[in-house]
Amino acid sequence: MARYGNRRSAWWICRTVSSSAIWSTSGSPPEGRGAFRSYIPVTARIAVIDDEAPNRTYLETLLGNAGFHVQAAAGGNDGVVLVEKERPDLVLVDLMMPEVDGFAVCERIRKGPAGADIQIVVLSALDGLDAKVRALEMGADDYLVKPVESRELVARLKAMLDGAERLRQQGSLARGRLTVVVGAKGGIGTSTVAMNLAALQTVGKLPEAVVLADLAVPVGTLGSMLNIQVPDQWAWREVLEDGAASVHRLSSYLMRNSQVPLRLLPGVRRGSSYRDMRPEAISSFATSLRGLAETIVVDLGNQPSPFAPPLLREADVILVVVEPEVICLELTGQFLSRLRETGILSHRIRLVISNPHGSLQLSRTEVATALKLEVAAMILYQRDEFSAASKRRLPIVIQQPQAPLVGQFKELMQALAAV
């Protein structure tokens, strides 16, 4: 590493008399420890990215003894892969690394599928203002200059994790508005309605305000529709079982497309196990969804799944997508009857007529009368407009905000606001 000048080994990171003494040379905790409630999740996970083996070893020992679960990577590319696979709570990254430096690592993590909620801390010998500003612009949350005392490093990381978890827990106490979009028949645009409804509700809000959850089975499609690369082995069992479906854990799985200001909870991948999930785990998952954002839109698809009962019970609004033709109307009527049998009352249910095939066998009034429910909106598809949006893998409300069709989605959003 000569090209970086005289780089010092692990002692340059943290100055302490004994590497085994985490808080001080006497091993005692800092003053006031335990005087406040800790919000840090049990065994918070930290990823260390540094090309110097002594530095990695020192940090693994220091942070491991402080109660963290630590994983390390020896370079920028490996570090990004580690973060996207393991979804740690915090990343500690060096700047001066060959091939992929710390600036690029910060940017790639922040823009990647794991970047929505991870804390990134730069630990570098570079003390110049330009380096600090650039790191923060690339997505770092904090910048620490070496050498830093071991007690200070541990305290800073704990404070960052504590603050982040406190915000998550406070957020989970707030009940975001949950809208479930469901259909009784395939091929009628249920996912398209859910995606555009969610995208439209981001207008004038921060990206964190809206979450779109893809819970259609057997295979979710919203990742492809939004040009978001979802890992092939999307581990539903890890998310749902063993109490893992907390707001904090779900937040770490949210993904983004930089052109669409919302976050996506990816869908079931082909071959994923979801049918044998414990009912109590899925019920906890449905409740936790509310803590993810101010607005949560769920695409439930049209196939029976273990997600359906708890989500339909939990929802503020159930939006039933129906095609204006006789067979779909019959299937929708049967579906609505099953909802009523489970105690779900009609005041939470609205219809949206989706007409992707251009066949208007029945009018809006005929659909409302037959199903005895209010029609919130009627989406009349324009093939050219939807084709252009589909090619760019964007919601039409984002790709063509002035299109007449967008007015129909606005009508839908306004109708649901009154429910």
Sine and cosine of phi, psi and omega as CSV:
sin_phi,cos_phi,sin_psi,cos_psi,sin_omega,cos_omega
0.00,0.00,0.48,0.88,-0.09,-1.00
-0.88,0.47,-0.45,0.89,-0.07,-1.00
-0.93,0.38,-0.21,0.98,0.04,-1.00
-0.99,-0.14,0.13,0.99,0.00,-1.00
1.00,0.05,-0.28,-0.96,-0.07,-1.00
-0.99,0.16,1.00,0.01,-0.02,-1.00
-1.00,0.07,0.71,-0.70,-0.04,-1.00
-1.00,-0.09,0.37,-0.93,-0.06,-1.00
-1.00,0.06,-0.42,-0.91,-0.25,-0.97
-0.84,0.55,-0.56,0.83,-0.04,-1.00
-0.90,0.44,-0.35,0.94,0.01,-1.00
-0.95,0.31,-0.35,0.94,0.02,-1.00
-0.97,0.26,-0.81,0.58,-0.11,-0.99
-0.71,-0.70,0.84,-0.55,0.02,-1.00
-1.00,0.04,0.88,-0.48,0.06,-1.00
-0.41,-0.91,0.50,-0.86,-0.03,-1.00
-0.91,0.41,-0.63,0.78,-0.01,-1.00
-0.74,-0.67,0.77,-0.64,-0.01,-1.00
-0.92,0.39,-0.30,0.95,0.03,-1.00
-1.00,0.05,-0.20,0.98,0.02,-1.00
-1.00,-0.06,0.98,-0.21,-0.16,-0.99
-0.98,0.18,-0.72,0.69,-0.08,-1.00
-0.99,0.11,-0.61,0.80,0.01,-1.00
-0.20,-0.98,-0.01,-1.00,0.01,-1.00
-0.91,0.42,-0.37,0.93,0.02,-1.00
-1.00,-0.03,-0.16,0.99,0.02,-1.00
0.99,0.13,0.08,1.00,-0.03,-1.00
-0.99,0.13,0.52,-0.85,-0.02,-1.00
-0.95,0.30,0.32,-0.95,0.01,-1.00
-0.91,0.42,0.42,-0.91,-0.05,-1.00
-0.85,0.52,0.72,-0.69,0.07,-1.00
1.00,0.01,-0.06,1.00,-0.01,-1.00
-0.89,0.45,0.74,-0.67,-0.04,-1.00
1.00,-0.04,-0.10,1.00,-0.02,-1.00
-0.99,0.15,-0.17,0.98,0.02,-1.00
-0.76,-0.65,0.32,-0.95,0.01,-1.00
-0.97,0.25,0.78,-0.62,0.04,-1.00
-1.00,0.02,0.75,-0.66,0.04,-1.00
-0.98,-0.20,0.00,1.00,-0.06,-1.00
-0.89,0.45,0.75,-0.66,0.03,-1.00
-0.88,0.48,0.49,-0.87,0.02,-1.00
-0.84,0.54,0.77,-0.64,-0.02,-1.00
0.77,0.63,0.89,0.45,0.07,-1.00
-0.85,0.52,0.59,-0.81,-0.13,-0.99
-0.97,-0.24,0.78,-0.63,0.00,-1.00
-0.84,-0.54,0.72,-0.70,0.11,-0.99
-0.97,-0.25,0.76,-0.65,0.04,-1.00
-0.96,-0.29,0.81,-0.58,0.02,-1.00
-0.86,-0.50,0.95,-0.33,-0.06,-1.00
-0.37,-0.93,0.71,-0.70,-0.04,-1.00
-0.99,0.14,-0.16,0.99,0.01,-1.00
-1.00,-0.04,0.90,-0.44,-0.04,-1.00
-0.85,0.53,-0.68,0.73,0.02,-1.00
-0.87,0.49,-0.61,0.79,0.03,-1.00
-0.90,0.44,-0.71,0.71,-0.01,-1.00
-0.88,0.48,-0.71,0.70,-0.02,-1.00
-0.88,0.48,-0.69,0.73,-0.02,-1.00
-0.89,0.45,-0.73,0.69,-0.03,-1.00
-0.92,0.39,-0.62,0.78,0.05,-1.00
-0.87,0.49,-0.67,0.74,0.01,-1.00
-0.93,0.36,-0.76,0.65,-0.03,-1.00
-0.86,0.52,-0.78,0.62,-0.08,-1.00
-0.97,0.25,-0.54,0.84,0.07,-1.00
-0.90,0.44,-0.68,0.74,0.04,-1.00
-0.92,0.39,-0.40,0.92,0.04,-1.00
-0.99,0.13,-0.02,1.00,0.08,-1.00
0.98,-0.22,0.08,1.00,0.02,-1.00
-1.00,0.01,0.45,-0.90,0.19,-0.98
-1.00,-0.05,0.88,-0.47,-0.16,-0.99
-0.90,-0.44,0.72,-0.69,0.17,-0.99
-0.81,-0.59,0.54,-0.84,-0.11,-0.99
-0.78,-0.63,0.48,-0.88,0.07,-1.00
-0.76,-0.65,0.57,-0.82,-0.12,-0.99
-1.00,-0.07,0.12,0.99,0.00,-1.00
-0.21,-0.98,0.16,-0.99,-0.09,-1.00
-0.89,0.45,-0.75,0.66,0.00,-1.00
-0.88,0.48,-0.74,0.68,0.02,-1.00
-0.88,0.47,-0.57,0.82,0.01,-1.00
-0.91,0.42,-0.69,0.72,0.02,-1.00
-0.90,0.44,-0.67,0.74,0.04,-1.00
-0.88,0.48,-0.69,0.72,0.02,-1.00
-0.86,0.50,-0.71,0.70,-0.04,-1.00
-0.90,0.43,-0.69,0.72,-0.03,-1.00
-0.93,0.36,-0.48,0.87,0.00,-1.00
-0.99,0.15,-0.70,0.71,-0.16,-0.99
-1.00,-0.10,-0.33,0.95,0.01,-1.00
0.79,0.62,0.88,0.47,0.00,-1.00
-0.94,0.35,0.19,-0.98,0.06,-1.00
-0.99,0.16,-0.48,0.88,-0.06,-1.00
-0.52,-0.86,0.57,-0.82,0.05,-1.00
-0.88,-0.48,0.76,-0.65,0.07,-1.00
-0.93,-0.36,0.91,-0.42,-0.17,-0.99
-0.79,-0.62,0.67,-0.74,0.12,-0.99
-0.99,0.13,0.41,-0.91,0.02,-1.00
-1.00,-0.02,-0.73,0.68,-0.16,-0.99
-1.00,0.07,1.00,0.08,0.05,-1.00
-0.80,-0.60,0.54,-0.84,0.01,-1.00
-0.95,0.32,0.32,-0.95,0.06,-1.00
0.91,0.41,-0.97,0.24,0.02,-1.00
-0.91,-0.41,0.94,-0.33,-0.06,-1.00
-0.99,0.11,0.04,-1.00,-0.07,-1.00
-0.91,0.42,-0.51,0.86,0.05,-1.00
-0.88,0.48,-0.74,0.67,0.00,-1.00
-0.90,0.43,-0.59,0.80,0.04,-1.00
-0.88,0.47,-0.73,0.69,0.03,-1.00
-0.84,0.55,-0.74,0.67,-0.05,-1.00
-0.90,0.43,-0.70,0.72,-0.04,-1.00
-0.93,0.37,-0.63,0.78,0.04,-1.00
-0.91,0.41,-0.72,0.69,-0.07,-1.00
-0.91,0.42,-0.56,0.83,0.00,-1.00
-1.00,0.02,-0.17,0.99,-0.07,-1.00
-1.00,0.10,-0.02,-1.00,-0.07,-1.00
-0.90,0.43,-0.35,0.94,-0.03,-1.00
-0.99,-0.17,0.05,1.00,-0.22,-0.97
-1.00,0.08,-0.06,1.00,-0.12,-0.99
-0.92,0.38,-0.59,0.81,-0.16,-0.99
-0.77,-0.64,0.02,1.00,-0.03,-1.00
-0.98,0.22,0.67,-0.74,0.11,-0.99
-1.00,0.09,0.74,-0.67,0.00,-1.00
-0.88,-0.47,0.83,-0.56,0.02,-1.00
-0.86,-0.51,0.82,-0.57,0.08,-1.00
-1.00,0.01,0.73,-0.68,0.07,-1.00
-0.83,-0.55,0.97,-0.26,-0.17,-0.99
-0.61,-0.79,0.43,-0.90,0.10,-0.99
-0.99,0.17,-0.22,0.98,0.01,-1.00
-0.95,0.30,0.86,-0.51,-0.09,-1.00
-0.94,-0.34,0.11,0.99,-0.05,-1.00
-0.98,0.21,0.45,-0.89,-0.01,-1.00
-0.89,0.46,-0.64,0.77,-0.04,-1.00
-0.87,0.50,-0.69,0.73,0.00,-1.00
-0.90,0.43,-0.67,0.74,0.00,-1.00
-0.90,0.44,-0.73,0.68,-0.02,-1.00
-0.89,0.45,-0.70,0.72,-0.02,-1.00
-0.89,0.45,-0.67,0.74,0.01,-1.00
-0.88,0.48,-0.68,0.73,0.01,-1.00
-0.92,0.40,-0.62,0.78,0.04,-1.00
-0.91,0.41,-0.50,0.87,0.01,-1.00
-0.98,0.17,-0.09,1.00,0.08,-1.00
0.85,-0.53,-0.02,1.00,0.03,-1.00
-0.93,0.37,0.56,-0.83,0.05,-1.00
-1.00,-0.04,-0.44,0.90,-0.01,-1.00
-0.46,-0.89,0.36,-0.93,-0.04,-1.00
-0.68,-0.74,0.89,-0.45,0.01,-1.00
-0.93,-0.38,0.72,-0.69,-0.03,-1.00
-0.99,-0.10,0.77,-0.64,0.09,-1.00
-0.96,0.29,0.57,-0.82,-0.03,1.00
-0.99,0.13,0.52,-0.85,0.08,-1.00
-0.79,-0.62,0.69,-0.73,-0.01,-1.00
-0.87,0.50,0.60,-0.80,-0.03,-1.00
-0.86,0.50,-0.66,0.75,0.02,-1.00
-0.87,0.48,-0.67,0.74,-0.01,-1.00
-0.91,0.41,-0.67,0.74,-0.01,-1.00
-0.87,0.50,-0.76,0.64,0.00,-1.00
-0.88,0.48,-0.69,0.73,-0.01,-1.00
-0.89,0.45,-0.67,0.74,0.01,-1.00
-0.90,0.45,-0.71,0.71,-0.01,-1.00
-0.90,0.43,-0.66,0.75,0.03,-1.00
-0.90,0.43,-0.63,0.77,0.02,-1.00
-0.90,0.44,-0.66,0.75,0.02,-1.00
-0.90,0.44,-0.72,0.70,0.00,-1.00
-0.91,0.40,-0.63,0.78,0.03,-1.00
-0.89,0.46,-0.71,0.71,0.01,-1.00
-0.90,0.44,-0.67,0.74,0.00,-1.00
-0.91,0.42,-0.68,0.74,-0.01,-1.00
-0.94,0.35,-0.57,0.82,0.05,-1.00
-0.88,0.48,-0.69,0.72,0.03,-1.00
-0.89,0.45,-0.64,0.77,0.01,-1.00
-0.91,0.42,-0.68,0.73,-0.02,-1.00
-0.92,0.38,-0.63,0.78,0.06,-1.00
-0.90,0.44,-0.63,0.78,0.04,-1.00
-0.91,0.42,-0.58,0.81,-0.02,-1.00
-0.94,0.34,-0.38,0.92,0.05,-1.00
-0.95,0.30,-0.47,0.88,0.06,-1.00
-0.98,0.19,0.72,-0.69,-0.01,-1.00
-1.00,-0.07,0.97,-0.24,0.10,-1.00
-0.90,0.43,0.41,-0.91,-0.01,-1.00
-0.98,0.19,0.84,-0.55,-0.11,-0.99
-0.95,-0.31,0.89,-0.46,0.06,-1.00
-0.92,-0.40,0.82,-0.57,0.02,-1.00
-0.96,-0.29,0.81,-0.59,0.02,-1.00
-0.96,-0.28,0.81,-0.59,-0.11,-0.99
-0.59,-0.81,0.44,-0.90,0.05,-1.00
-0.72,-0.69,0.36,-0.93,0.03,-1.00
-0.99,-0.14,0.00,1.00,-0.07,-1.00
-0.49,-0.87,0.58,-0.81,0.01,-1.00
-0.98,0.19,0.32,-0.95,0.10,-0.99
0.97,0.26,0.34,0.94,-0.04,-1.00
-0.92,-0.40,0.19,0.98,0.12,-0.99
1.00,0.02,0.42,0.91,0.00,-1.00
-0.86,0.50,-0.73,0.69,-0.01,-1.00
-0.91,0.41,-0.60,0.80,0.03,-1.00
-0.90,0.44,-0.67,0.75,0.03,-1.00
-0.90,0.44,-0.73,0.69,-0.02,-1.00
-0.88,0.48,-0.71,0.70,-0.05,-1.00
-0.90,0.44,-0.73,0.69,-0.04,-1.00
-0.95,0.31,-0.57,0.82,0.07,-1.00
-0.89,0.45,-0.70,0.72,0.02,-1.00
-0.91,0.42,-0.71,0.71,-0.03,-1.00
-0.89,0.45,-0.62,0.78,-0.02,-1.00
-0.92,0.40,-0.51,0.86,-0.03,-1.00
-0.98,0.20,-0.05,1.00,0.07,-1.00
-0.99,0.11,-0.19,0.98,-0.08,-1.00
-0.85,0.52,0.82,-0.57,0.02,-1.00
0.97,0.24,0.20,0.98,-0.02,-1.00
-0.83,-0.55,0.28,-0.96,0.10,-0.99
-0.96,0.29,0.42,-0.91,0.02,-1.00
-0.84,0.54,-0.47,0.88,-0.03,-1.00
-0.96,0.28,-0.15,0.99,-0.13,-0.99
-0.98,0.19,-0.35,0.94,-0.10,-0.99
-0.77,-0.64,0.75,-0.66,0.10,-0.99
-0.85,-0.52,0.71,-0.70,0.09,-1.00
-0.94,-0.35,0.86,-0.51,-0.05,-1.00
-0.95,-0.32,0.81,-0.59,-0.03,-1.00
-0.99,-0.13,0.99,-0.13,-0.03,-1.00
-0.89,-0.45,0.36,0.93,0.10,-1.00
-0.96,0.28,0.64,-0.77,0.03,-1.00
-0.83,-0.56,0.39,-0.92,0.13,0.99
-0.99,0.13,-0.23,0.97,-0.01,-1.00
-0.68,-0.73,0.81,-0.59,0.07,-1.00
-0.97,0.22,0.54,-0.84,-0.07,-1.00
-0.87,-0.50,-0.14,0.99,-0.12,-0.99
-0.91,0.41,-0.51,0.86,0.07,-1.00
-0.85,0.52,-0.72,0.69,0.03,-1.00
-0.92,0.40,-0.65,0.76,-0.03,-1.00
-0.91,0.42,-0.46,0.89,-0.01,-1.00
-0.97,-0.25,0.16,0.99,0.02,-1.00
0.84,0.54,0.68,0.73,0.06,-1.00
-0.93,-0.37,0.82,-0.57,-0.04,-1.00
-0.99,0.16,0.96,-0.27,0.01,-1.00
-1.00,-0.03,0.75,-0.66,0.02,-1.00
-0.81,0.58,0.61,-0.79,-0.03,-1.00
-0.86,0.51,-0.64,0.76,0.00,-1.00
-0.99,-0.16,0.97,0.25,0.02,-1.00
-0.99,0.14,0.95,-0.32,-0.27,-0.96
-1.00,0.10,1.00,0.08,0.05,-1.00
-0.88,0.47,-0.59,0.81,-0.03,-1.00
-0.89,0.46,-0.65,0.76,0.02,-1.00
-0.89,0.46,-0.62,0.79,-0.05,-1.00
-0.95,0.31,-0.63,0.78,-0.17,-0.99
-1.00,-0.10,-0.58,0.81,-0.13,-0.99
-0.99,0.10,0.27,-0.96,0.10,-1.00
0.85,0.53,0.52,0.85,0.05,-1.00
0.94,0.35,0.33,0.94,-0.09,-1.00
-0.98,0.17,-0.22,0.98,-0.11,-0.99
-0.99,0.13,0.77,0.63,0.09,-1.00
-0.99,0.12,0.25,-0.97,0.05,-1.00
-0.85,0.52,-0.67,0.74,-0.02,-1.00
-0.87,0.49,-0.75,0.66,-0.04,-1.00
-0.92,0.38,-0.67,0.74,0.03,-1.00
-0.88,0.48,-0.62,0.78,0.00,-1.00
-0.86,0.51,-0.56,0.83,-0.04,-1.00
-0.95,0.32,-0.23,0.97,0.00,-1.00
-0.99,-0.17,-0.05,1.00,-0.01,-1.00
-0.94,0.35,0.60,-0.80,-0.07,-1.00
-0.81,-0.59,0.32,-0.95,-0.09,-1.00
-0.71,-0.70,0.46,-0.89,0.31,-0.95
-0.92,-0.40,0.83,-0.56,-0.12,-0.99
-0.86,0.50,-0.34,0.94,-0.02,-1.00
-1.00,0.03,-0.18,0.98,-0.03,-1.00
-0.84,-0.54,0.91,-0.42,-0.12,-0.99
-0.98,0.19,0.83,0.55,0.13,-0.99
-0.61,-0.79,0.14,-0.99,0.04,-1.00
-0.90,-0.44,0.62,-0.78,-0.05,-1.00
-0.94,-0.35,0.77,-0.64,0.24,-0.97
-1.00,-0.02,0.94,-0.35,-0.19,-0.98
-0.89,0.45,0.32,-0.95,-0.07,-1.00
-1.00,-0.01,0.08,-1.00,0.04,-1.00
-0.90,0.44,0.74,-0.67,0.04,-1.00
-1.00,-0.05,0.37,-0.93,0.01,-1.00
-0.84,0.54,0.78,-0.63,0.01,-1.00
1.00,0.02,-0.11,0.99,0.00,-1.00
-0.94,0.35,0.59,-0.80,0.03,-1.00
-1.00,0.05,0.86,-0.51,0.03,-1.00
-0.64,-0.77,-0.28,0.96,-0.12,-0.99
-0.95,0.32,-0.49,0.87,-0.11,-0.99
-0.98,-0.22,0.40,0.91,0.03,-1.00
-0.94,0.34,0.55,-0.83,0.02,-1.00
-0.92,0.39,0.71,-0.70,-0.02,-1.00
-0.83,0.56,-0.63,0.78,-0.03,-1.00
-0.93,0.38,-0.53,0.85,0.04,-1.00
-0.93,0.37,-0.66,0.75,0.00,-1.00
-0.94,0.35,-0.60,0.80,0.05,-1.00
-0.89,0.45,-0.67,0.74,0.07,-1.00
-0.89,0.46,-0.65,0.76,0.04,-1.00
-0.87,0.49,-0.71,0.70,-0.01,-1.00
-0.88,0.48,-0.64,0.77,0.03,-1.00
-0.93,0.37,-0.66,0.75,-0.02,-1.00
-0.91,0.42,-0.47,0.88,0.01,-1.00
-0.81,0.59,-0.58,0.82,-0.05,-1.00
-0.89,0.45,-0.46,0.89,-0.04,-1.00
-0.99,0.13,-0.04,1.00,-0.08,-1.00
-0.98,0.20,-0.46,0.89,-0.12,-0.99
-0.22,-0.98,0.13,-0.99,0.09,-1.00
-0.92,0.39,-0.60,0.80,-0.01,-1.00
-0.77,-0.64,0.78,-0.62,0.05,-1.00
-0.82,-0.58,0.82,-0.57,0.06,-1.00
-0.91,-0.42,0.80,-0.60,-0.04,-1.00
-0.92,-0.39,0.80,-0.61,0.16,-0.99
-1.00,-0.04,0.94,-0.33,-0.04,-1.00
-1.00,-0.09,-0.10,1.00,0.03,-1.00
0.93,0.36,-0.47,-0.88,-0.06,-1.00
-0.76,-0.65,0.02,1.00,-0.03,-1.00
-0.98,-0.18,0.58,-0.81,0.07,-1.00
-0.85,0.52,0.65,-0.76,0.02,-1.00
-0.43,-0.90,0.33,-0.94,0.04,-1.00
-0.92,0.40,-0.29,0.96,0.02,-1.00
-0.95,0.30,-0.47,0.88,-0.19,-0.98
-0.88,0.48,-0.82,0.57,-0.10,-1.00
-0.84,0.55,-0.78,0.62,-0.03,-1.00
-0.92,0.39,-0.58,0.82,-0.01,-1.00
-0.94,0.33,-0.63,0.78,0.03,-1.00
-0.92,0.39,-0.57,0.82,0.07,-1.00
-0.94,0.35,-0.60,0.80,-0.09,-1.00
-0.98,0.21,-0.43,0.90,-0.19,-0.98
-0.90,0.44,0.60,-0.80,0.18,-0.98
-0.97,0.24,-0.62,0.78,-0.01,-1.00
-0.71,-0.70,0.71,-0.70,0.12,-0.99
-0.93,-0.38,0.90,-0.44,-0.03,-1.00
-0.97,-0.23,0.93,-0.38,-0.04,-1.00
-0.99,-0.16,0.88,-0.47,-0.02,-1.00
-1.00,0.04,0.76,-0.65,-0.05,-1.00
-0.69,-0.72,0.68,-0.73,0.10,-0.99
-1.00,0.01,0.65,-0.76,-0.08,-1.00
-0.98,0.20,0.88,0.47,0.08,-1.00
-0.61,-0.79,0.32,-0.95,-0.26,-0.97
-0.89,0.46,-0.72,0.69,-0.06,-1.00
-0.89,0.45,-0.72,0.69,0.01,-1.00
-0.89,0.45,-0.62,0.79,0.02,-1.00
-0.88,0.47,-0.66,0.75,0.01,-1.00
-0.90,0.43,-0.71,0.70,0.02,-1.00
-0.90,0.43,-0.62,0.79,0.02,-1.00
-0.92,0.39,-0.63,0.78,0.05,-1.00
-0.87,0.50,-0.66,0.75,0.04,-1.00
-0.91,0.42,-0.65,0.76,0.02,-1.00
-0.89,0.45,-0.69,0.72,0.00,-1.00
-0.90,0.43,-0.57,0.82,0.05,-1.00
-0.89,0.45,-0.65,0.76,0.03,-1.00
-0.91,0.41,-0.61,0.79,0.05,-1.00
-0.87,0.49,-0.72,0.70,-0.03,-1.00
-0.90,0.43,-0.58,0.81,0.01,-1.00
-0.90,0.43,-0.46,0.89,0.02,-1.00
-1.00,0.02,0.07,1.00,0.06,-1.00
1.00,-0.02,0.14,0.99,0.04,-1.00
-0.99,0.12,0.88,-0.47,-0.12,-0.99
-0.99,0.10,0.43,-0.90,-0.11,-0.99
-0.93,0.38,-0.36,0.93,-0.08,-1.00
-0.92,0.40,-0.29,0.96,0.04,-1.00
-1.00,-0.09,-0.03,1.00,-0.12,-0.99
-0.95,-0.32,0.72,-0.70,0.13,-0.99
-0.75,-0.66,0.46,-0.89,0.05,-1.00
-0.98,-0.19,0.55,-0.83,0.23,-0.97
-0.77,-0.64,0.82,-0.57,0.02,-1.00
-0.99,0.12,0.85,-0.52,0.02,-1.00
-0.91,-0.42,0.79,-0.62,-0.13,-0.99
-0.82,-0.57,0.89,0.45,-0.08,-1.00
-0.93,0.36,-0.36,0.93,-0.06,-1.00
-0.99,-0.17,0.01,1.00,0.08,-1.00
0.95,0.30,0.31,0.95,-0.02,-1.00
-0.96,-0.28,0.93,-0.36,0.00,-1.00
-0.97,-0.25,0.97,0.23,0.04,-1.00
-0.95,0.31,-0.51,0.86,-0.07,-1.00
-0.78,-0.63,0.56,-0.83,0.02,-1.00
-0.99,0.13,0.17,-0.99,0.04,-1.00
-0.86,0.51,-0.68,0.73,0.00,-1.00
-0.90,0.43,-0.65,0.76,-0.01,-1.00
-0.91,0.42,-0.63,0.77,0.03,-1.00
-0.91,0.42,-0.73,0.68,-0.01,-1.00
-0.89,0.46,-0.65,0.76,-0.02,-1.00
-0.93,0.38,-0.70,0.72,-0.05,-1.00
-0.91,0.42,-0.62,0.79,-0.06,-1.00
-0.99,-0.12,-0.08,1.00,0.05,-1.00
0.83,0.55,0.66,0.75,0.02,-1.00
-0.61,-0.79,0.40,-0.92,0.03,-1.00
-0.97,0.25,0.68,-0.73,0.10,-0.99
-1.00,-0.02,0.90,-0.44,-0.05,-1.00
-0.96,0.27,-0.56,0.83,-0.01,-1.00
-0.24,-0.97,0.28,-0.96,0.05,-1.00
-0.80,-0.60,0.90,-0.43,-0.05,-1.00
-0.99,-0.12,0.95,-0.31,0.01,-1.00
-0.99,-0.17,0.96,-0.28,-0.14,-0.99
-0.94,0.33,0.72,-0.69,0.17,-0.99
-0.96,-0.27,0.93,-0.38,-0.16,-0.99
-0.84,0.55,-0.69,0.73,-0.04,-1.00
-0.89,0.46,-0.68,0.73,-0.02,-1.00
-0.91,0.42,-0.72,0.70,-0.01,-1.00
-0.94,0.35,-0.56,0.83,0.02,-1.00
-0.89,0.45,-0.68,0.73,0.00,-1.00
-0.90,0.44,-0.68,0.74,0.02,-1.00
-0.92,0.39,-0.63,0.78,-0.01,-1.00
-0.91,0.42,-0.64,0.77,0.01,-1.00
-0.89,0.46,-0.57,0.82,0.01,-1.00
-1.00,0.03,-0.05,1.00,0.00,-1.00
0.82,0.57,0.80,0.60,0.02,-1.00
-0.71,-0.70,0.48,-0.88,0.17,-0.99
-0.89,0.46,0.60,-0.80,-0.03,-1.00
-0.90,0.43,-0.46,0.89,0.01,-1.00
-0.93,0.36,-0.33,0.94,0.09,-1.00
-1.00,-0.08,-0.69,0.73,-0.09,-1.00
-0.96,0.29,-0.61,0.79,0.00,-1.00
-0.70,-0.71,0.95,0.32,-0.11,-0.99
-0.89,0.45,-0.32,0.95,-0.01,-1.00
-0.99,-0.10,-0.01,1.00,-0.03,-1.00
-0.90,0.43,0.60,-0.80,0.02,-1.00
-0.82,0.58,-0.56,0.83,-0.01,-1.00
-0.87,0.49,-0.51,0.86,-0.02,-1.00
-0.89,0.46,-0.53,0.85,0.05,-1.00
-0.87,0.49,-0.53,0.85,0.03,-1.00
-0.94,0.35,-0.60,0.80,0.08,-1.00
-0.94,0.34,-0.55,0.83,0.08,-1.00
-0.91,0.41,-0.63,0.78,0.08,-1.00
-0.87,0.50,-0.67,0.74,0.03,-1.00
-0.88,0.47,-0.73,0.68,-0.02,-1.00
-0.88,0.47,-0.67,0.74,0.01,-1.00
-0.91,0.42,-0.63,0.78,0.01,-1.00
-0.91,0.41,-0.62,0.78,-0.01,-1.00
-0.95,0.31,-0.49,0.87,0.01,-1.00
-0.89,0.46,-0.42,0.91,-0.04,-1.00
-1.00,0.08,-0.14,0.99,-0.05,-1.00
-0.98,0.20,0.00,0.00,0.00,0.00
